[in-house]
Every structure is written in C-alpha cells, then in structure tokens.
Amino acid sequence: MANGVKFVGANRAYGPPHGVTEEQCSTLHVFSNGACLVSCWEFTDEEIAEIVRTRRAFLSVWSGRTLFPVFVGSESVTRGVVADFGAVWKSEPSDERK
C-alpha cells in the first residue's frame, strides 16, 4: 500500500479519525491553499513495477457515500492544476528527495 509522506511545503496534518488507531490510518501531511488539499504518496518497488506494467493506479476514498472531486498526478502536473485555484507549495529539487 502506498504511504502518505510528509513533503516540502506541507502546511497541515490530519490525524486518524476518532476511534481509529495510527496503525490503521497514519497522519497525513498536506498542503492547503484554502481551495485544494494536496498529499504526497510513496509507493513500494513492487507497486511501482505493477503501475509501470499496467499503467494503472487506483484511488480509494473512505467516505462510503460521498465522493469529493479528486486528482491524481505527478508533482509537476498537480502543481499546475492547483495553481488554477490559488497558491502552490514550495517544491524541492528531485535529487534531494529521500
């Protein structure tokens, strides 16, 4: 399973909902500009291999009844979309990411 990771520019964090442990749902760091929330996800090598092979990734929204608008994309593409709605986060050089 991909893990949400803290990234340069994240300015808010959401913890697990009431009654859910950190092991079940870890804290999610996001960038917020008041109109958009952006999170960053890191995949395992096995997940990357499957995504490369199938060219598919799946998104699961755990609301059960309401589906809010979502967008999945690389950092540069997502920054471009979010810029249409306001400020974007400071990006870090790709060679410095760990």
VOVO-714970 format. One record per residue: residue in three letters; residue number from 1; y, z negated, x of N, C-alpha, C, CB in turn. Coordinates in nm, 3 decimals. Glycine has a CB too. Example, Ala and Ser with C-alpha at 12.3 -4.5 7.8 and 13.67 -1.06 7.14 Angstrom:
<pts>
+--------+-----+---------+---------+---------+---------+---------+---------+---------+---------+---------+---------+---------+---------+
! residu ! num !     nyy !     nzz !     nxx !    cayy !    cazz !    caxx !     cyy !     czz !     cxx !    cbyy !    cbzz !    cbxx !
+--------+-----+---------+---------+---------+---------+---------+---------+---------+---------+---------+---------+---------+---------+
!    Ala !   1 !  -0.569 !  -0.780 !   1.319 !  -0.450 !  -0.780 !   1.230 !  -0.330 !  -0.780 !   1.320 !  -0.447 !  -0.905 !   1.131 !
!    Ser !   2 !  -0.225 !  -0.708 !   1.285 !  -0.106 !  -0.714 !   1.367 !   0.003 !  -0.787 !   1.290 !  -0.060 !  -0.572 !   1.408 !
+--------+-----+---------+---------+---------+---------+---------+---------+---------+---------+---------+---------+---------+---------+
</pts>
This chain:
<pts>
+--------+-----+---------+---------+---------+---------+---------+---------+---------+---------+---------+---------+---------+---------+
! residu ! num !     nyy !     nzz !     nxx !    cayy !    cazz !    caxx !     cyy !     czz !     cxx !    cbyy !    cbzz !    cbxx !
+--------+-----+---------+---------+---------+---------+---------+---------+---------+---------+---------+---------+---------+---------+
!    Met !   1 !  -0.118 !   0.000 !   0.085 !   0.000 !   0.000 !   0.000 !   0.123 !   0.000 !   0.089 !   0.000 !  -0.122 !  -0.096 !
!    Ala !   2 !   0.218 !   0.082 !   0.056 !   0.345 !   0.084 !   0.129 !   0.413 !  -0.051 !   0.112 !   0.437 !   0.200 !   0.079 !
!    Asn !   3 !   0.485 !  -0.091 !   0.214 !   0.557 !  -0.218 !   0.210 !   0.707 !  -0.193 !   0.213 !   0.515 !  -0.308 !   0.328 !
!    Gly !   4 !   0.779 !  -0.264 !   0.127 !   0.924 !  -0.258 !   0.130 !   0.971 !  -0.326 !   0.257 !   0.986 !  -0.324 !   0.005 !
!    Val !   5 !   1.061 !  -0.263 !   0.332 !   1.108 !  -0.318 !   0.458 !   1.259 !  -0.332 !   0.458 !   1.063 !  -0.230 !   0.575 !
!    Lys !   6 !   1.306 !  -0.435 !   0.529 !   1.450 !  -0.455 !   0.546 !   1.502 !  -0.343 !   0.635 !   1.481 !  -0.595 !   0.607 !
!    Phe !   7 !   1.620 !  -0.290 !   0.606 !   1.677 !  -0.181 !   0.684 !   1.824 !  -0.205 !   0.708 !   1.656 !  -0.048 !   0.613 !
!    Val !   8 !   1.879 !  -0.139 !   0.811 !   2.021 !  -0.150 !   0.841 !   2.098 !  -0.105 !   0.717 !   2.060 !  -0.064 !   0.967 !
!    Gly !   9 !   2.192 !  -0.184 !   0.673 !   2.269 !  -0.150 !   0.555 !   2.224 !  -0.222 !   0.429 !   2.264 !  -0.004 !   0.532 !
!    Ala !  10 !   2.105 !  -0.283 !   0.432 !   2.061 !  -0.360 !   0.314 !   2.160 !  -0.474 !   0.294 !   1.915 !  -0.416 !   0.333 !
!    Asn !  11 !   2.206 !  -0.493 !   0.170 !   2.307 !  -0.596 !   0.144 !   2.269 !  -0.689 !   0.029 !   2.439 !  -0.530 !   0.113 !
!    Arg !  12 !   2.143 !  -0.683 !  -0.013 !   2.096 !  -0.769 !  -0.121 !   1.945 !  -0.782 !  -0.107 !   2.136 !  -0.712 !  -0.261 !
!    Ala !  13 !   1.891 !  -0.892 !  -0.157 !   1.745 !  -0.912 !  -0.154 !   1.700 !  -0.967 !  -0.289 !   1.703 !  -1.007 !  -0.038 !
!    Tyr !  14 !   1.588 !  -0.916 !  -0.336 !   1.529 !  -0.963 !  -0.461 !   1.395 !  -1.027 !  -0.430 !   1.513 !  -0.846 !  -0.563 !
!    Gly !  15 !   1.379 !  -1.150 !  -0.473 !   1.253 !  -1.220 !  -0.455 !   1.159 !  -1.191 !  -0.571 !   1.275 !  -1.369 !  -0.442 !
!    Pro !  16 !   1.036 !  -1.242 !  -0.561 !   0.939 !  -1.222 !  -0.669 !   0.990 !  -1.283 !  -0.800 !   0.803 !  -1.284 !  -0.632 !
!    Pro !  17 !   0.952 !  -1.226 !  -0.913 !   0.992 !  -1.285 !  -1.041 !   0.926 !  -1.421 !  -1.061 !   0.955 !  -1.190 !  -1.156 !
!    His !  18 !   0.979 !  -1.497 !  -1.153 !   0.926 !  -1.630 !  -1.184 !   0.777 !  -1.622 !  -1.214 !   1.002 !  -1.691 !  -1.304 !
!    Gly !  19 !   0.701 !  -1.710 !  -1.151 !   0.557 !  -1.716 !  -1.175 !   0.475 !  -1.625 !  -1.086 !   0.530 !  -1.683 !  -1.317 !
!    Val !  20 !   0.541 !  -1.548 !  -1.001 !   0.470 !  -1.457 !  -0.911 !   0.494 !  -1.505 !  -0.768 !   0.520 !  -1.308 !  -0.929 !
!    Thr !  21 !   0.387 !  -1.509 !  -0.688 !   0.399 !  -1.559 !  -0.552 !   0.446 !  -1.449 !  -0.456 !   0.265 !  -1.616 !  -0.504 !
!    Glu !  22 !   0.495 !  -1.490 !  -0.340 !   0.539 !  -1.396 !  -0.237 !   0.422 !  -1.310 !  -0.189 !   0.601 !  -1.473 !  -0.117 !
!    Glu !  23 !   0.300 !  -1.362 !  -0.195 !   0.182 !  -1.284 !  -0.156 !   0.156 !  -1.170 !  -0.256 !   0.059 !  -1.375 !  -0.144 !
!    Gln !  24 !   0.188 !  -1.193 !  -0.382 !   0.167 !  -1.091 !  -0.486 !   0.280 !  -0.988 !  -0.488 !   0.155 !  -1.157 !  -0.622 !
!    Cys !  25 !   0.400 !  -1.033 !  -0.456 !   0.519 !  -0.947 !  -0.465 !   0.622 !  -0.999 !  -0.365 !   0.577 !  -0.945 !  -0.611 !
!    Ser !  26 !   0.634 !  -0.931 !  -0.253 !   0.722 !  -0.981 !  -0.148 !   0.869 !  -0.951 !  -0.180 !   0.685 !  -0.918 !  -0.014 !
!    Thr !  27 !   0.958 !  -1.020 !  -0.111 !   1.102 !  -0.999 !  -0.126 !   1.135 !  -0.855 !  -0.091 !   1.182 !  -1.097 !  -0.037 !
!    Leu !  28 !   1.221 !  -0.794 !  -0.171 !   1.260 !  -0.655 !  -0.149 !   1.407 !  -0.651 !  -0.110 !   1.233 !  -0.568 !  -0.276 !
!    His !  29 !   1.436 !  -0.599 !   0.008 !   1.573 !  -0.583 !   0.057 !   1.623 !  -0.448 !   0.011 !   1.581 !  -0.597 !   0.212 !
!    Val !  30 !   1.745 !  -0.445 !  -0.041 !   1.801 !  -0.321 !  -0.095 !   1.946 !  -0.305 !  -0.052 !   1.791 !  -0.319 !  -0.247 !
!    Phe !  31 !   1.996 !  -0.183 !  -0.060 !   2.137 !  -0.154 !  -0.053 !   2.184 !  -0.134 !  -0.196 !   2.167 !  -0.028 !   0.037 !
!    Ser !  32 !   2.297 !  -0.196 !  -0.231 !   2.354 !  -0.178 !  -0.364 !   2.500 !  -0.138 !  -0.351 !   2.341 !  -0.308 !  -0.448 !
!    Asn !  33 !   2.539 !  -0.036 !  -0.428 !   2.681 !   0.002 !  -0.435 !   2.737 !  -0.021 !  -0.576 !   2.700 !   0.150 !  -0.393 !
!    Gly !  34 !   2.663 !  -0.094 !  -0.658 !   2.705 !  -0.120 !  -0.794 !   2.654 !  -0.019 !  -0.894 !   2.853 !  -0.124 !  -0.800 !
!    Ala !  35 !   2.615 !   0.099 !  -0.847 !   2.561 !   0.202 !  -0.935 !   2.416 !   0.234 !  -0.901 !   2.645 !   0.329 !  -0.926 !
!    Cys !  36 !   2.380 !   0.217 !  -0.773 !   2.245 !   0.250 !  -0.726 !   2.188 !   0.135 !  -0.645 !   2.246 !   0.381 !  -0.642 !
!    Leu !  37 !   2.059 !   0.115 !  -0.654 !   1.984 !   0.025 !  -0.566 !   1.890 !   0.112 !  -0.484 !   1.906 !  -0.086 !  -0.647 !
!    Val !  38 !   1.891 !   0.094 !  -0.351 !   1.806 !   0.173 !  -0.263 !   1.719 !   0.079 !  -0.182 !   1.891 !   0.265 !  -0.170 !
!    Ser !  39 !   1.590 !   0.105 !  -0.182 !   1.497 !   0.027 !  -0.099 !   1.431 !   0.121 !   0.001 !   1.389 !  -0.045 !  -0.187 !
!    Cys !  40 !   1.376 !   0.064 !   0.107 !   1.310 !   0.142 !   0.211 !   1.164 !   0.098 !   0.218 !   1.381 !   0.123 !   0.349 !
!    Trp !  41 !   1.073 !   0.196 !   0.225 !   0.930 !   0.168 !   0.222 !   0.863 !   0.225 !   0.346 !   0.865 !   0.226 !   0.096 !
!    Glu !  42 !   0.770 !   0.148 !   0.400 !   0.696 !   0.190 !   0.519 !   0.549 !   0.205 !   0.484 !   0.715 !   0.088 !   0.634 !
!    Phe !  43 !   0.491 !   0.318 !   0.526 !   0.352 !   0.350 !   0.495 !   0.262 !   0.324 !   0.615 !   0.340 !   0.495 !   0.450 !
!    Thr !  44 !   0.136 !   0.295 !   0.589 !   0.037 !   0.281 !   0.696 !   0.003 !   0.421 !   0.749 !  -0.092 !   0.207 !   0.646 !
!    Asp !  45 !  -0.061 !   0.426 !   0.863 !  -0.104 !   0.556 !   0.918 !  -0.197 !   0.628 !   0.822 !  -0.173 !   0.536 !   1.054 !
!    Glu !  46 !  -0.285 !   0.553 !   0.756 !  -0.377 !   0.614 !   0.659 !  -0.302 !   0.673 !   0.541 !  -0.478 !   0.511 !   0.610 !
!    Glu !  47 !  -0.200 !   0.602 !   0.494 !  -0.120 !   0.654 !   0.382 !  -0.044 !   0.780 !   0.422 !  -0.022 !   0.547 !   0.332 !
!    Ile !  48 !   0.012 !   0.779 !   0.541 !   0.084 !   0.896 !   0.590 !  -0.010 !   1.016 !   0.597 !   0.147 !   0.869 !   0.728 !
!    Ala !  49 !  -0.131 !   0.995 !   0.648 !  -0.229 !   1.104 !   0.657 !  -0.260 !   1.160 !   0.519 !  -0.358 !   1.055 !   0.725 !
!    Glu !  50 !  -0.276 !   1.073 !   0.419 !  -0.304 !   1.120 !   0.284 !  -0.185 !   1.196 !   0.226 !  -0.340 !   1.003 !   0.192 !
!    Ile !  51 !  -0.065 !   1.145 !   0.250 !   0.055 !   1.212 !   0.199 !   0.070 !   1.349 !   0.264 !   0.182 !   1.126 !   0.225 !
!    Val !  52 !   0.046 !   1.358 !   0.393 !   0.053 !   1.486 !   0.462 !  -0.053 !   1.581 !   0.406 !   0.034 !   1.469 !   0.615 !
!    Arg !  53 !  -0.175 !   1.530 !   0.385 !  -0.284 !   1.614 !   0.336 !  -0.258 !   1.662 !   0.193 !  -0.416 !   1.536 !   0.342 !
!    Thr !  54 !  -0.214 !   1.572 !   0.105 !  -0.200 !   1.607 !  -0.037 !  -0.058 !   1.648 !  -0.075 !  -0.242 !   1.489 !  -0.123 !
!    Arg !  55 !   0.039 !   1.613 !   0.011 !   0.182 !   1.636 !  -0.016 !   0.228 !   1.559 !  -0.139 !   0.208 !   1.786 !  -0.034 !
!    Arg !  56 !   0.162 !   1.447 !  -0.169 !   0.194 !   1.367 !  -0.287 !   0.210 !   1.220 !  -0.253 !   0.087 !   1.384 !  -0.394 !
!    Ala !  57 !   0.305 !   1.156 !  -0.321 !   0.321 !   1.010 !  -0.320 !   0.338 !   0.969 !  -0.466 !   0.445 !   0.963 !  -0.229 !
!    Phe !  58 !   0.296 !   0.851 !  -0.500 !   0.305 !   0.803 !  -0.637 !   0.400 !   0.684 !  -0.644 !   0.165 !   0.765 !  -0.692 !
!    Leu !  59 !   0.472 !   0.673 !  -0.754 !   0.564 !   0.563 !  -0.778 !   0.516 !   0.486 !  -0.900 !   0.710 !   0.614 !  -0.798 !
!    Ser !  60 !   0.502 !   0.355 !  -0.886 !   0.463 !   0.270 !  -0.999 !   0.576 !   0.172 !  -1.027 !   0.330 !   0.195 !  -0.969 !
!    Val !  61 !   0.627 !   0.173 !  -1.150 !   0.733 !   0.082 !  -1.191 !   0.669 !  -0.023 !  -1.281 !   0.849 !   0.157 !  -1.265 !
!    Trp !  62 !   0.674 !  -0.146 !  -1.240 !   0.602 !  -0.252 !  -1.310 !   0.684 !  -0.314 !  -1.422 !   0.561 !  -0.360 !  -1.213 !
!    Ser !  63 !   0.734 !  -0.232 !  -1.509 !   0.808 !  -0.284 !  -1.624 !   0.723 !  -0.278 !  -1.749 !   0.939 !  -0.207 !  -1.644 !
!    Gly !  64 !   0.630 !  -0.184 !  -1.753 !   0.539 !  -0.174 !  -1.865 !   0.590 !  -0.099 !  -1.986 !   0.502 !  -0.307 !  -1.907 !
!    Arg !  65 !   0.718 !  -0.109 !  -2.017 !   0.770 !  -0.045 !  -2.138 !   0.895 !   0.039 !  -2.114 !   0.799 !  -0.150 !  -2.240 !
!    Thr !  66 !   0.973 !   0.003 !  -2.014 !   1.099 !   0.074 !  -1.989 !   1.091 !   0.142 !  -1.854 !   1.219 !  -0.023 !  -1.995 !
!    Leu !  67 !   1.125 !   0.269 !  -1.850 !   1.129 !   0.342 !  -1.724 !   1.274 !   0.378 !  -1.694 !   1.040 !   0.470 !  -1.729 !
!    Phe !  68 !   1.326 !   0.319 !  -1.590 !   1.462 !   0.348 !  -1.547 !   1.460 !   0.470 !  -1.456 !   1.524 !   0.225 !  -1.474 !
!    Pro !  69 !   1.571 !   0.541 !  -1.445 !   1.576 !   0.657 !  -1.356 !   1.544 !   0.613 !  -1.212 !   1.714 !   0.725 !  -1.363 !
!    Val !  70 !   1.460 !   0.688 !  -1.144 !   1.424 !   0.659 !  -1.006 !   1.435 !   0.786 !  -0.924 !   1.280 !   0.599 !  -0.997 !
!    Phe !  71 !   1.445 !   0.770 !  -0.792 !   1.449 !   0.883 !  -0.700 !   1.368 !   0.844 !  -0.577 !   1.596 !   0.921 !  -0.662 !
!    Val !  72 !   1.283 !   0.932 !  -0.531 !   1.205 !   0.910 !  -0.409 !   1.241 !   1.020 !  -0.312 !   1.050 !   0.907 !  -0.439 !
!    Gly !  73 !   1.278 !   0.984 !  -0.189 !   1.312 !   1.085 !  -0.090 !   1.328 !   1.026 !   0.047 !   1.439 !   1.157 !  -0.130 !
!    Ser !  74 !   1.346 !   1.112 !   0.145 !   1.372 !   1.066 !   0.282 !   1.509 !   0.999 !   0.286 !   1.366 !   1.185 !   0.384 !
!    Glu !  75 !   1.539 !   0.932 !   0.397 !   1.667 !   0.862 !   0.407 !   1.784 !   0.958 !   0.393 !   1.676 !   0.786 !   0.539 !
!    Ser !  76 !   1.782 !   1.070 !   0.463 !   1.897 !   1.161 !   0.459 !   1.916 !   1.222 !   0.319 !   1.879 !   1.273 !   0.562 !
!    Val !  77 !   1.809 !   1.258 !   0.254 !   1.819 !   1.315 !   0.119 !   1.868 !   1.208 !   0.021 !   1.683 !   1.373 !   0.074 !
!    Thr !  78 !   1.814 !   1.087 !   0.031 !   1.853 !   0.978 !  -0.059 !   1.999 !   0.942 !  -0.039 !   1.763 !   0.855 !  -0.037 !
!    Arg !  79 !   2.045 !   0.937 !   0.087 !   2.188 !   0.910 !   0.113 !   2.275 !   1.014 !   0.043 !   2.217 !   0.909 !   0.266 !
!    Gly !  80 !   2.235 !   1.139 !   0.047 !   2.312 !   1.245 !  -0.019 !   2.320 !   1.227 !  -0.169 !   2.252 !   1.378 !   0.013 !
!    Val !  81 !   2.210 !   1.187 !  -0.231 !   2.209 !   1.164 !  -0.375 !   2.294 !   1.042 !  -0.411 !   2.064 !   1.145 !  -0.426 !
!    Val !  82 !   2.277 !   0.932 !  -0.337 !   2.351 !   0.809 !  -0.366 !   2.501 !   0.830 !  -0.346 !   2.301 !   0.694 !  -0.276 !
!    Ala !  83 !   2.539 !   0.914 !  -0.251 !   2.682 !   0.941 !  -0.227 !   2.751 !   0.997 !  -0.351 !   2.699 !   1.040 !  -0.110 !
!    Asp !  84 !   2.676 !   1.062 !  -0.438 !   2.733 !   1.112 !  -0.563 !   2.775 !   0.999 !  -0.656 !   2.633 !   1.202 !  -0.633 !
!    Phe !  85 !   2.725 !   0.878 !  -0.631 !   2.752 !   0.764 !  -0.719 !   2.835 !   0.655 !  -0.652 !   2.622 !   0.704 !  -0.766 !
!    Gly !  86 !   2.877 !   0.676 !  -0.526 !   2.959 !   0.575 !  -0.458 !   2.923 !   0.564 !  -0.311 !   2.943 !   0.440 !  -0.525 !
!    Ala !  87 !   2.946 !   0.446 !  -0.257 !   2.925 !   0.420 !  -0.115 !   2.778 !   0.432 !  -0.077 !   2.977 !   0.281 !  -0.079 !
!    Val !  88 !   2.755 !   0.459 !   0.052 !   2.619 !   0.462 !   0.106 !   2.610 !   0.359 !   0.219 !   2.582 !   0.604 !   0.158 !
!    Trp !  89 !   2.489 !   0.329 !   0.260 !   2.465 !   0.231 !   0.364 !   2.483 !   0.292 !   0.502 !   2.326 !   0.172 !   0.351 !
!    Lys !  90 !   2.510 !   0.205 !   0.600 !   2.519 !   0.250 !   0.738 !   2.379 !   0.286 !   0.784 !   2.583 !   0.141 !   0.830 !
!    Ser !  91 !   2.366 !   0.401 !   0.844 !   2.236 !   0.447 !   0.892 !   2.219 !   0.408 !   1.038 !   2.222 !   0.600 !   0.875 !
!    Glu !  92 !   2.094 !   0.392 !   1.079 !   2.066 !   0.364 !   1.219 !   2.002 !   0.488 !   1.282 !   1.974 !   0.240 !   1.233 !
!    Pro !  93 !   2.020 !   0.507 !   1.412 !   1.954 !   0.621 !   1.477 !   1.803 !   0.611 !   1.461 !   1.991 !   0.627 !   1.626 !
!    Ser !  94 !   1.738 !   0.722 !   1.432 !   1.594 !   0.721 !   1.402 !   1.511 !   0.674 !   1.519 !   1.548 !   0.859 !   1.361 !
!    Asp !  95 !   1.556 !   0.690 !   1.643 !   1.475 !   0.647 !   1.757 !   1.480 !   0.497 !   1.779 !   1.521 !   0.717 !   1.882 !
!    Glu !  96 !   1.565 !   0.424 !   1.708 !   1.575 !   0.280 !   1.722 !   1.497 !   0.205 !   1.615 !   1.717 !   0.238 !   1.719 !
!    Arg !  97 !   1.440 !   0.275 !   1.519 !   1.366 !   0.210 !   1.412 !   1.234 !   0.156 !   1.463 !   1.342 !   0.306 !   1.296 !
!    Lys !  98 !   1.199 !   0.042 !   1.414 !   1.071 !  -0.022 !   1.452 !   0.987 !  -0.045 !   1.330 !   1.096 !  -0.156 !   1.526 !
+--------+-----+---------+---------+---------+---------+---------+---------+---------+---------+---------+---------+---------+---------+
</pts>
